[in-house]
Every structure is written in structure tokens, then in C-alpha cells.
Amino acid sequence: MSFFFTHRFRCLTSLLVVWASSNAMAAPLNLAVSNGPVSLLVYAAEGNGYFKNEGLDLHLVECSSGRSCLKLLTDGAVDLATAADLVVAINSFVRPDLAILGTLSASSHQIKLIARRSAGIASPEQMRGKRLATVQGTSAQYFLDSWLLFQGIEGRMVQHLYLPPDELGAALQRKHVDAVAIWEPLASKAVKLLGEDAFALPNPRVYTQHFNLVSTQGVVAARRPDLMKVMRALARAQQFIREQPDAAIQMLARRLNLDTAAAVTQMKEQDYRLRLDQSLVSTLSSQLRWAVREGHAKGDAELPNPLRMIEPALLREVAPSAVDAIK
């Protein structure tokens, strides 16, 4: 009799453990996603039901920029965020627990410099003395500084202004500024606002932006099984984009309210390979030094180790060949 009750007790305990585990797994995940072509892997995984197929209850929270998405993560409002490398680098000085789980897209043309012809700008040399606006503390500012350096234009030779991302196009249209450095799809919207007055300056490969899926070490430890499902869903999305590009174009067009031609152009500018490679580490290293130089971190701050900002274990388990970053 004692054996019977002991056996039943153990079975009941096991069932309760399984039930508790399954309910913990079923807890929703919140992902802050930046509005743009950089987020197509996330859009495809959601639109095609890949997250649901993995048994995930994942909620998307839309943001206007990676910076605002990452703030939701650091504030504890979401479990995951999409953000460019530069934003992660700046925040790593005060949040050493940030963890890049994978690069969602990479592009040397995601950020553009759009000027007004009426401001007398038709070549890079004519940027001297002009009012240049961008979003402070973002990859757009890093791109602009890199672009000016490449063109041999010192920072003191131009007037820098900083505005929220959604205000840049209007400021350009109203002639409050002469040129703006901004990411897609806001760059294309600025061109549309200006019409024939718009001039897109040459865009040499001065900076390849890595746009990433980011979490914290605490979330990784607490929600590892669910994060594995997220990575598997994103891997399926990558395959979808590769095998069905026309369907992916239409998905991007609907999501960002673009015409087909614009969606085609913006997709061509992105490399949608889920990965973690050495180029991300090198870029982060440069950006950490830039952050100190530009005052985004204290001058005496110790530079974080970029390798500690990368958590490759999840992606390595899903797609071993996609991890080329040393850890």
C-alpha cells in the first residue's frame, strides 16, 4: 500500500513538474522590432507563422529605431530587441549584460545621405559649411562621421544638428537643414518629400551596418528553450527569403507600405543571412573607441570586450556554420 501511494505521489509530482515547465515555456516573449527593411527576417517569421509553428507566443512591439527598441530591452519592457551594432556598443558601457544572439541583416547602403539641390549640394565637396542633421547616438551618426572622414571633410567644417528620426525628412523639406543622414525606409521617404530637389550623395562602403537580435544574459539564462525556438524560426525565414524572393518582396512592401520597385531596391541592399561573424567583432571594436571619442561614454571608461557582447551558443546549435565569431 505504501508503495502504491509513493508511486502515485511520484507520478503526480512528475506531472506537476512537466505542467509547470510547459507553462513557463508558454509564457509570452516580447520582441521590440525596428521599422525597416533590416527587420525582414522577423517580418517573415511572423507573417509565415514560423514563431507559432515553434509553439511560441511572441508579441512584436514596433519601434522607429534600433535605439528606441534597445531602450525597451534595457528598461525591462521586452525580452528581445532588434538594434544596429553601434547602439549595442554605446549601451554596453553601462549594460555589460547585453547579448547579441545573431545578425539579422548587414548592409553598406542601409544608411544614406540625402541633400537638397537648392542648398547648392551636387557633390561631396559642396557639403562644407552646410547644416547636416542626423540622429545622435545611432548608426546614422557613425555613418555620417565615417563618410565625412572618407571625403576629407573635418567635423568643424559643417554644422551638426540632431533630430528624432521621424523629423529629419520634414526638416529637409522645410529647408531647416541642408542634408540628412538616415536609414531606410526614412531615406526614401525624404527623397519622395523633396521630389526633384533631392540629391542622394555617393555612398562609398565606409560602414557596413550589422543589424542584430539582442537580449540580455538574464533572459538567455531564463528563457533558453524559447530563444532556441526564436532562432529556428528566423533560420526558416532566411530560407524563405532565399527561395521565394518575390513573395518576400511583397511581404516587405506590405509591411512598410512601399511600392514594389522600392521594396526590390531596399531588399537588394541587404544581406539577409542569420549569422555571427568576425566582421561584427571588428566593427564593434571601432565603434567602442568612437563612442568614447564622441562623448557617448566617459573618457576614462574601460572599453568593453566586444566578444563578451556576443552570445553564439544558440545560433551555433541551430546553424553551426553561421557562427564565425571567436568566443
LOZABA-763839 format. One record per residue (C-alpha): x, z, y. Coordinates in steps of 0.2 Angstrom, whole numbers. Each point is the difference from the previous one (the first is absolute). Layout:
<atoms>
@u=X, w=Z, v=Y
...
</atoms>
This chain:
<atoms>
@u=0, w=0, v=0
@u=14, w=5, v=12
@u=8, w=-17, v=-4
@u=-16, w=-9, v=4
@u=-2, w=8, v=17
@u=19, w=-2, v=4
@u=-1, w=-19, v=-5
@u=-16, w=-2, v=11
@u=8, w=9, v=14
@u=16, w=-11, v=-1
@u=-11, w=-16, v=0
@u=-10, w=6, v=15
@u=16, w=4, v=9
@u=7, w=-17, v=-4
@u=-16, w=-9, v=6
@u=0, w=10, v=16
@u=18, w=-5, v=3
@u=-4, w=-18, v=-3
@u=-15, w=1, v=12
@u=10, w=8, v=14
@u=14, w=-12, v=-2
@u=-13, w=-15, v=1
@u=-8, w=7, v=15
@u=16, w=3, v=9
@u=4, w=-18, v=-4
@u=-17, w=-6, v=7
@u=3, w=9, v=16
@u=0, w=-14, v=14
@u=16, w=-7, v=7
@u=0, w=-5, v=19
@u=11, w=-14, v=5
@u=3, w=-4, v=19
@u=3, w=-19, v=1
@u=6, w=-9, v=15
@u=-10, w=-15, v=6
@u=10, w=-16, v=-3
@u=7, w=-13, v=-12
@u=13, w=13, v=-6
@u=-14, w=9, v=-9
@u=-6, w=-14, v=-11
@u=5, w=8, v=-16
@u=-11, w=15, v=4
@u=-14, w=-12, v=5
@u=1, w=-9, v=-16
@u=1, w=15, v=-11
@u=-16, w=7, v=8
@u=-9, w=-17, v=2
@u=3, w=-4, v=-18
@u=-5, w=17, v=-7
@u=18, w=4, v=-7
@u=-1, w=18, v=7
@u=-16, w=3, v=-8
@u=5, w=-9, v=-16
@u=14, w=14, v=-1
@u=-13, w=13, v=1
@u=5, w=5, v=18
@u=-12, w=6, v=14
@u=10, w=-7, v=14
@u=-6, w=0, v=18
@u=8, w=-11, v=13
@u=2, w=6, v=18
@u=4, w=-14, v=12
@u=13, w=2, v=14
@u=6, w=-11, v=14
@u=18, w=3, v=-4
@u=12, w=7, v=-13
@u=4, w=14, v=12
@u=-18, w=6, v=1
@u=-1, w=-2, v=-19
@u=15, w=11, v=-3
@u=-6, w=13, v=13
@u=-16, w=2, v=-11
@u=12, w=3, v=-15
@u=11, w=12, v=9
@u=-15, w=9, v=7
@u=-7, w=2, v=-18
@u=-15, w=-10, v=3
@u=4, w=-13, v=-14
@u=11, w=-1, v=-16
@u=8, w=-17, v=3
@u=4, w=-11, v=15
@u=6, w=-17, v=3
@u=14, w=-1, v=13
@u=16, w=-10, v=5
@u=17, w=6, v=-3
@u=4, w=5, v=18
@u=-15, w=12, v=1
@u=5, w=9, v=-16
@u=18, w=1, v=6
@u=-5, w=8, v=17
@u=-11, w=12, v=-9
@u=12, w=5, v=-13
@u=10, w=11, v=12
@u=-14, w=12, v=0
@u=-9, w=-4, v=-16
@u=14, w=-1, v=-13
@u=-14, w=0, v=-14
@u=-6, w=-18, v=4
@u=2, w=-11, v=-15
@u=-1, w=-19, v=0
@u=-8, w=-5, v=-17
@u=2, w=-19, v=2
@u=2, w=-14, v=13
@u=-17, w=-10, v=1
@u=7, w=-14, v=10
@u=15, w=-6, v=10
@u=1, w=-12, v=14
@u=12, w=-6, v=13
@u=-14, w=-8, v=10
@u=-14, w=14, v=0
@u=5, w=5, v=17
@u=0, w=-13, v=14
@u=5, w=-1, v=19
@u=-14, w=-8, v=10
@u=3, w=-4, v=18
@u=-10, w=-8, v=14
@u=6, w=-17, v=6
@u=-7, w=5, v=17
@u=13, w=14, v=1
@u=13, w=-14, v=0
@u=5, w=3, v=-19
@u=4, w=-15, v=-10
@u=16, w=5, v=-8
@u=9, w=16, v=-6
@u=11, w=0, v=16
@u=-15, w=1, v=11
@u=-4, w=17, v=-6
@u=12, w=9, v=11
@u=-9, w=10, v=14
@u=-17, w=-1, v=-9
@u=-12, w=13, v=-5
@u=0, w=2, v=-18
@u=-13, w=11, v=-9
@u=0, w=6, v=-18
@u=-6, w=16, v=-10
@u=13, w=14, v=2
@u=7, w=7, v=-16
@u=-6, w=-14, v=-11
@u=8, w=-15, v=-9
@u=-5, w=-11, v=14
@u=11, w=10, v=12
@u=15, w=-1, v=-13
@u=-3, w=-19, v=-1
@u=0, w=-2, v=19
@u=16, w=9, v=2
@u=8, w=-10, v=-14
@u=-6, w=-16, v=7
@u=7, w=4, v=18
@u=16, w=5, v=-8
@u=1, w=-17, v=-10
@u=-4, w=-9, v=16
@u=14, w=9, v=10
@u=-13, w=8, v=12
@u=4, w=18, v=4
@u=-14, w=13, v=0
@u=2, w=3, v=19
@u=-2, w=-18, v=4
@u=-19, w=1, v=-4
@u=-14, w=12, v=4
@u=-7, w=9, v=-16
@u=-18, w=6, v=-1
@u=-9, w=8, v=-14
@u=-18, w=-2, v=-4
@u=-12, w=3, v=-15
@u=0, w=-15, v=-11
@u=-18, w=-5, v=3
@u=4, w=-1, v=19
@u=15, w=-11, v=0
@u=-10, w=-17, v=-1
@u=-11, w=5, v=14
@u=14, w=6, v=11
@u=9, w=-17, v=-3
@u=-16, w=-10, v=5
@u=-3, w=10, v=16
@u=18, w=-3, v=4
@u=5, w=19, v=1
@u=14, w=-5, v=-12
@u=10, w=-16, v=-2
@u=3, w=1, v=-19
@u=-4, w=11, v=-15
@u=8, w=4, v=-17
@u=-14, w=3, v=-13
@u=-4, w=-2, v=-18
@u=-13, w=-11, v=-8
@u=-15, w=-2, v=1
@u=2, w=6, v=18
@u=13, w=-13, v=5
@u=-12, w=-14, v=-5
@u=-14, w=8, v=10
@u=11, w=1, v=15
@u=4, w=-18, v=-2
@u=-18, w=-4, v=-1
@u=-4, w=10, v=16
@u=13, w=-9, v=10
@u=-4, w=-18, v=-6
@u=12, w=-13, v=7
@u=9, w=14, v=10
@u=7, w=7, v=-16
@u=18, w=-2, v=-5
@u=6, w=7, v=-17
@u=19, w=3, v=3
@u=12, w=-6, v=-14
@u=0, w=13, v=-14
@u=17, w=1, v=-8
@u=2, w=11, v=-16
@u=6, w=15, v=10
@u=-11, w=12, v=-10
@u=-8, w=0, v=-17
@u=-14, w=12, v=0
@u=-4, w=10, v=-16
@u=-18, w=5, v=0
@u=-2, w=14, v=-12
@u=-12, w=12, v=-10
@u=5, w=17, v=5
@u=-5, w=18, v=-6
@u=7, w=17, v=0
@u=10, w=9, v=-14
@u=-14, w=12, v=-1
@u=-13, w=-13, v=-4
@u=12, w=-9, v=-12
@u=2, w=16, v=-10
@u=-19, w=5, v=0
@u=-7, w=-17, v=-2
@u=13, w=-10, v=-11
@u=-13, w=-7, v=-13
@u=-11, w=-6, v=14
@u=15, w=-8, v=10
@u=5, w=-9, v=-16
@u=-17, w=-8, v=0
@u=2, w=-5, v=18
@u=16, w=-9, v=-4
@u=-7, w=-9, v=-15
@u=-15, w=-6, v=11
@u=12, w=-6, v=13
@u=11, w=-9, v=-13
@u=-16, w=-9, v=-6
@u=-4, w=-5, v=19
@u=18, w=-7, v=1
@u=-4, w=-11, v=-15
@u=-17, w=-5, v=7
@u=8, w=-6, v=16
@u=14, w=-10, v=-9
@u=-13, w=-8, v=-12
@u=-15, w=-3, v=11
@u=7, w=-3, v=17
@u=-15, w=-9, v=7
@u=-11, w=15, v=-5
@u=12, w=12, v=8
@u=0, w=-10, v=16
@u=-19, w=1, v=1
@u=1, w=18, v=-3
@u=12, w=3, v=14
@u=-10, w=-11, v=12
@u=-16, w=10, v=-4
@u=9, w=17, v=2
@u=8, w=-4, v=17
@u=-13, w=-12, v=6
@u=12, w=-15, v=1
@u=-3, w=-18, v=-2
@u=8, w=-8, v=-16
@u=14, w=-8, v=9
@u=6, w=17, v=8
@u=-2, w=8, v=-17
@u=11, w=-13, v=-8
@u=13, w=2, v=14
@u=1, w=19, v=-1
@u=0, w=0, v=-19
@u=15, w=-12, v=0
@u=10, w=12, v=11
@u=-1, w=14, v=-12
@u=9, w=4, v=-17
@u=-13, w=9, v=-10
@u=11, w=7, v=-14
@u=-3, w=18, v=-4
@u=18, w=7, v=-1
@u=13, w=12, v=6
@u=17, w=-8, v=3
@u=17, w=3, v=8
@u=-5, w=-10, v=16
@u=-13, w=14, v=4
@u=14, w=13, v=-1
@u=11, w=-10, v=11
@u=-14, w=-2, v=13
@u=-4, w=18, v=0
@u=18, w=5, v=3
@u=1, w=-11, v=16
@u=-17, w=6, v=6
@u=5, w=19, v=-2
@u=15, w=-3, v=12
@u=-11, w=-10, v=12
@u=-13, w=14, v=0
@u=13, w=12, v=6
@u=7, w=-12, v=13
@u=-17, w=-4, v=7
@u=-5, w=19, v=1
@u=-13, w=0, v=-14
@u=11, w=14, v=-8
@u=11, w=13, v=7
@u=17, w=-6, v=4
@u=8, w=13, v=-11
@u=-12, w=-3, v=-14
@u=8, w=-2, v=-17
@u=-5, w=-18, v=-7
@u=-11, w=2, v=-15
@u=6, w=-9, v=-16
@u=-11, w=-16, v=-2
@u=1, w=2, v=-19
@u=-9, w=16, v=1
@u=-14, w=-9, v=9
@u=-3, w=-11, v=-15
@u=-10, w=6, v=-16
@u=3, w=-14, v=-13
@u=-6, w=8, v=-16
@u=-18, w=-6, v=1
@u=4, w=-18, v=4
@u=15, w=0, v=-13
@u=-13, w=5, v=-13
@u=-12, w=-13, v=5
@u=12, w=-14, v=3
@u=18, w=4, v=-4
@u=8, w=-16, v=7
@u=-8, w=3, v=17
@u=11, w=15, v=4
@u=17, w=-5, v=6
@u=3, w=15, v=12
@u=13, w=12, v=-6
@u=-7, w=18, v=-3
</atoms>
